[in-house]
């Protein structure tokens, strides 16, 4: 049993508090009986003494004395609590698509800004995991290396736009998912930690390395990949620059087969985000998956905590003795 930060190892003795009011009742009753056996003057003295403040103070001290004595019997101890946190620490690479299609507004204010906002919330909840950030369109770019400096990571993430890569160059306006996975694989430099990639894109892989083949290479090194697909059932319109003028282009609904295979090959999960709420729920799910790896072992070392109660008991007995000797004498 614990009260505040004191542990009582023999809590059954707390039933002794039931006896305290019984004892007080018997004590008061005995005092009344003894008062009837003395002469008139003695009786006046006794009644007067019983009705003054000193009498009730004495009853209070008797109650407190018995209470402290019972607390001593319950074996009070202080606990020195130590927590050993055992966790399969994770290195996480966030691979974010910044191609022009991420400007679609089916997520508000658009896919890229909502993705950045949600990822920032995910990063802010990290405490012991190292995080790396890469972005990609027609090619991947490694921005912030594995770090515990989450503030610089967030600042860098918030600075990215679809213009970070000049997608007016033809070969840069594609979606090189496979290359992004291979870059991520090469960025993990320690075997001692679990390795995870969170891949967020809204497009099929359409440039360079086949991402399904790349995922098999990552699976050999036990790198887990969670794929998140920003997807609109009806497709969406975005504004693109064509030569010297802008025009609207429809983004068709795409096939997520490759993203599903990537996740399956690496024992990860595939998620589909169709709106803001869904995307937020996905990242909450990722936080829960990560927390499953945490194991907390609590070690309690108990030490005796008798002195405060013993000193209190001595003080109370001293007060009771002083009250008794000051009690009016009968003749």
Secondary structure, DSSP 4 states (H G I P E B T S, - for coil): -EETTEEES-GGGGGGHHHHHHHHHHHHHHHHHHHTTS-HHHHHHHHHHHTSHHHHHHHHHHHHHHHHHHHHHT-EEEEEEEEEEEE--EEEEEEEE-SGGGG-TTSSS-HHHHHHHHHHHHHHT-SS-EEEEEEESSSEEEEEEEES-HHHHHHHHHH--TTSS-TTSGGGSS--HHHHHHHHHHH---SSSEEEEEEEESS---SSS-HHHHHHHHHHTTEEEEEEEE--TT-EEEEEEETTEEEEEEE-----HHHHHHHHHTT--EEEE-SHHHHHHHHHHHHHHHHTTEEEEEEEEEEE--HHHHHHHHHHHHHHHHHHHTSPP--
